[in-house]
Amino acid sequence: MALFGGIEAGGTKFVCAVGTGPHDLRNRVEFPTTSPVETIGRVLQFFSTSTERETLDAIGIASFGPIDVNRSSPQYGHITSTPKLAWQNVDLVGPVRRAFDIPVGFDTDVNGAALGERLWGAAQGLDTFVYITVGTGIGGGGLVEGHLMHGALHPEMGHMRLPHDLEADPFSGSCPFHGDCLEGLASGPAIEARWGGKGQDLPPEHKAWKLEANYLALGVANLVCTLSPQRIILGGGVMHQPGLLPAIRRRVLELLNGYIRVDKITQQIDEYIVPAQLGDNAGTLGGIALAVQAVAR
């Protein structure tokens, strides 16, 4: 059986594992994201000392971004304009490929998670869908006709601009680039900055959640209208809040206002906007999924 390495390259932590899917993750380790030299060194050390090193068929890297995913670009495999200044223009793929001489899959963490959801989770059997994660940031990815979404770059759905009623919500937003984009208004840090406490500590009846549901529903409604996905999958830590997902579904239907007349949306919204299934291992399994894809390419 083919065996794969997965790397979840996050802005806060890296996670490495070996396995074949959700029910077979071996030797999982995580460590903080420090300097590029130190962090990439720990990645190489993990796979160099893994007992399965000799049988790995590929390694996949699901990375924070922005990143260069254009395989014909001289900067392919690099992190590019990230706010983490020390990581700007850092090559992730090159050191891994040189060290192990096996195929290396590379994409955003959200595209990786989307691919994982298609292989093992909430998008099985679908070829056009969107995956959104709502946590420390907001990111989106997905597949169109079976292919991961790429164009001039990769999707940056978390930075779409939304209507912002400053009288109802005077918070200016937390995004260092755009202020009140979707991420700047609805990410975990935005909730904390606006209300003075972490979302997990706010009670279900707090007015924060109606506002949060509205912003996320605006983003989802935009994606329904622009991409017409077969399903939208919502993951990330903020989505653990009880009642948030049903509130988003209700608000999406209000925003669409009967314009999109598709039964799976109007009559089966609970099956159209769904929770992610891969849980806390979404990023790591995204790396495994990208490794699987790298072998199949």
C-alpha positions in Angstrom: 0.0 0.0 0.0 1.2 3.5 -0.9 2.4 5.6 2.1 2.5 9.3 2.3 4.0 12.2 4.3 1.9 15.2 5.2 3.0 18.6 6.3 0.6 21.2 7.7 2.7 24.4 7.4 0.9 26.9 9.6 1.8 30.4 10.7 1.6 29.3 14.3 2.7 25.7 14.2 3.8 23.0 11.8 2.4 19.4 12.0 4.1 16.5 10.3 2.7 12.9 10.0 3.0 9.8 7.9 -0.1 7.8 6.8 -2.7 7.0 4.3 -5.8 8.8 5.5 -7.9 9.7 8.5 -7.7 6.3 10.1 -4.0 5.9 9.5 -1.9 8.8 10.8 1.4 7.7 12.3 4.1 9.4 14.2 2.2 12.8 14.3 4.3 15.6 15.7 3.8 19.3 16.0 6.1 22.2 16.8 5.9 26.0 16.8 6.6 28.0 13.7 9.8 29.8 14.4 12.5 30.9 11.9 12.4 29.3 8.4 15.8 27.7 8.9 14.9 26.1 12.2 11.3 25.1 11.3 12.2 23.6 7.9 15.1 21.8 9.6 12.7 20.1 12.0 10.5 19.0 9.1 13.5 17.4 7.4 14.7 15.8 10.6 11.2 14.3 11.2 11.0 12.6 7.8 14.7 11.7 7.9 14.3 9.8 11.1 10.9 8.3 10.4 10.9 4.5 10.4 8.8 4.7 7.2 11.2 7.0 5.3 12.3 4.4 2.8 8.7 3.5 1.9 7.2 7.0 1.4 5.8 7.5 -2.1 5.3 11.3 -1.8 5.1 14.2 0.7 2.4 16.9 0.6 2.7 20.4 2.0 -0.5 22.3 2.9 0.8 25.8 3.6 -0.2 29.1 4.9 0.1 31.8 2.3 0.0 33.5 0.0 2.1 31.0 -1.9 3.2 30.5 -5.5 1.4 27.5 -6.9 2.3 28.1 -10.6 4.4 25.1 -11.5 6.1 27.0 -14.3 7.1 29.9 -12.1 10.7 30.2 -10.8 9.1 30.9 -7.4 7.0 27.8 -7.4 6.9 26.3 -3.9 7.6 29.6 -2.2 5.6 31.5 0.4 5.3 35.0 -1.0 3.7 38.1 0.6 2.8 36.7 4.0 2.4 39.2 6.9 5.0 36.9 8.7 7.9 39.0 7.4 10.6 36.4 8.1 8.8 33.9 5.9 8.4 36.1 2.9 9.9 34.5 -0.3 10.8 31.3 1.6 11.1 28.1 -0.4 9.2 25.2 1.1 9.2 22.7 -1.7 12.8 22.8 -2.7 14.4 21.6 0.6 11.9 18.7 0.9 12.3 17.6 -2.7 16.1 17.8 -2.5 16.3 15.8 0.8 14.0 12.9 -0.3 13.9 12.9 -4.1 10.2 11.9 -4.2 7.2 13.8 -5.6 6.1 16.8 -3.4 2.6 18.1 -3.5 2.1 21.8 -2.6 -0.9 24.0 -2.2 -2.6 26.2 0.3 -3.7 24.8 3.6 -7.4 25.4 2.7 -7.0 23.8 -0.8 -5.3 20.9 0.9 -8.1 20.5 3.4 -10.7 20.8 0.6 -8.9 17.9 -1.2 -8.9 15.9 2.0 -12.7 16.5 2.4 -13.2 15.2 -1.1 -11.2 12.1 -0.5 -12.4 11.3 3.0 -15.0 13.8 4.3 -17.9 16.0 3.5 -17.2 16.4 -0.3 -17.0 12.8 -1.3 -18.6 12.2 -4.7 -18.5 15.9 -5.6 -16.4 17.7 -8.2 -17.3 21.3 -7.6 -17.5 22.6 -4.1 -16.0 25.2 -1.7 -14.3 24.7 1.7 -14.0 27.6 4.1 -12.2 27.6 7.4 -13.0 30.2 10.1 -10.4 30.5 12.8 -7.2 32.5 13.3 -7.9 33.7 9.8 -10.5 32.9 7.2 -9.5 31.0 4.1 -11.3 29.3 1.3 -10.5 26.8 -1.4 -12.1 24.0 -3.3 -12.4 22.1 -6.5 -14.0 23.0 -9.9 -14.7 20.0 -12.1 -12.3 17.9 -10.0 -9.4 20.3 -10.1 -8.2 22.5 -7.2 -9.0 26.1 -7.8 -6.1 28.1 -9.3 -5.9 31.0 -11.6 -3.6 34.0 -11.5 -2.9 32.8 -7.9 -5.0 30.6 -5.6 -8.3 31.6 -4.0 -8.2 34.3 -1.2 -11.9 34.0 -0.3 -11.2 35.3 3.2 -10.4 38.7 1.8 -13.6 39.4 -0.2 -15.1 42.7 0.7 -18.5 42.8 2.4 -21.2 45.4 3.1 -20.2 46.9 6.5 -22.8 49.0 8.4 -20.6 51.1 10.6 -23.5 52.3 12.7 -24.5 48.7 13.5 -20.9 47.6 13.8 -18.3 50.4 14.3 -15.4 47.9 14.5 -13.0 48.9 11.8 -11.7 45.4 11.1 -8.5 43.5 12.0 -7.0 42.7 8.6 -3.6 44.5 8.2 -4.2 44.8 4.4 -7.9 45.5 4.0 -9.3 46.3 7.5 -12.9 45.2 7.1 -12.7 42.3 4.6 -14.4 39.0 5.6 -11.4 37.9 7.6 -11.0 41.4 9.2 -14.6 41.3 10.4 -15.3 37.6 11.2 -12.1 35.7 12.1 -11.3 34.6 15.6 -9.0 37.6 16.2 -11.7 40.0 14.9 -14.2 38.6 17.4 -11.7 39.0 20.2 -10.7 42.5 19.2 -14.3 43.7 18.8 -15.7 42.1 22.0 -12.7 42.0 24.3 -12.8 38.2 24.7 -12.3 35.0 22.8 -15.3 33.7 20.9 -15.2 30.4 22.9 -15.8 32.4 26.1 -18.8 34.3 24.7 -22.2 32.8 25.6 -24.5 31.5 22.8 -27.0 34.4 23.4 -24.3 37.1 23.0 -25.0 39.5 20.1 -21.6 38.7 18.7 -23.0 35.5 17.1 -25.8 37.2 15.1 -23.2 39.6 13.7 -20.8 36.7 13.0 -23.5 34.7 11.2 -24.4 37.7 9.1 -20.9 38.3 7.9 -20.2 34.6 7.2 -23.6 34.3 5.4 -22.7 37.3 3.2 -19.5 35.5 2.2 -21.3 32.3 1.6 -24.0 33.9 -0.5 -21.3 35.6 -2.6 -19.7 32.3 -3.3 -23.1 30.7 -4.2 -23.7 33.3 -6.8 -20.2 33.5 -8.2 -19.1 29.8 -8.2 -22.4 27.9 -8.0 -20.8 25.1 -5.9 -22.5 21.7 -5.3 -21.8 22.2 -1.6 -20.2 24.6 0.8 -18.2 23.1 3.7 -17.5 25.2 6.8 -14.6 24.3 9.2 -12.3 25.9 11.7 -12.4 26.7 15.4 -15.0 29.5 15.3 -17.5 27.1 13.7 -17.5 25.0 16.9 -19.9 27.6 18.4 -23.3 26.0 19.0 -26.0 27.5 16.8 -23.7 29.4 14.5 -24.1 27.0 11.5 -27.9 27.0 11.6 -27.9 30.8 11.9 -25.7 31.0 8.8 -28.0 28.8 6.8 -31.0 30.8 7.7 -29.3 34.1 6.8 -28.0 32.7 3.5 -31.6 31.9 2.4 -32.6 35.4 3.4 -29.8 37.0 1.4 -30.5 34.9 -1.7 -34.2 35.9 -1.4 -35.4 33.1 -3.7 -33.2 34.1 -6.6 -31.2 30.9 -6.8 -34.0 28.4 -7.3 -32.2 25.1 -6.8 -33.9 22.5 -4.6 -30.6 21.5 -2.9 -30.4 25.1 -1.7 -34.0 26.2 -1.1 -35.2 22.8 0.2 -32.1 21.1 1.5 -30.0 23.9 3.0 -28.8 21.6 5.8 -27.2 19.3 3.2 -25.9 22.2 1.2 -24.0 24.2 3.8 -22.4 21.5 6.0 -19.7 21.2 8.7 -16.3 19.9 7.8 -15.7 16.3 8.8 -11.9 16.1 9.2 -11.8 18.1 12.4 -8.5 19.1 14.0 -6.5 16.9 11.5 -7.8 18.8 8.4 -4.5 20.5 7.7 -2.4 17.4 8.2 -4.7 15.3 6.1 -4.6 18.1 3.6 -0.9 17.5 3.3 -1.5 13.7 2.9 -4.2 14.4 0.2 -1.7 16.6 -1.7 0.8 13.8 -1.6 -1.7 11.4 -2.9 -2.4 13.8 -5.8 1.3 14.3 -6.5 1.6 10.6 -7.1 -1.5 10.4 -9.3 -0.5 13.5 -11.4 
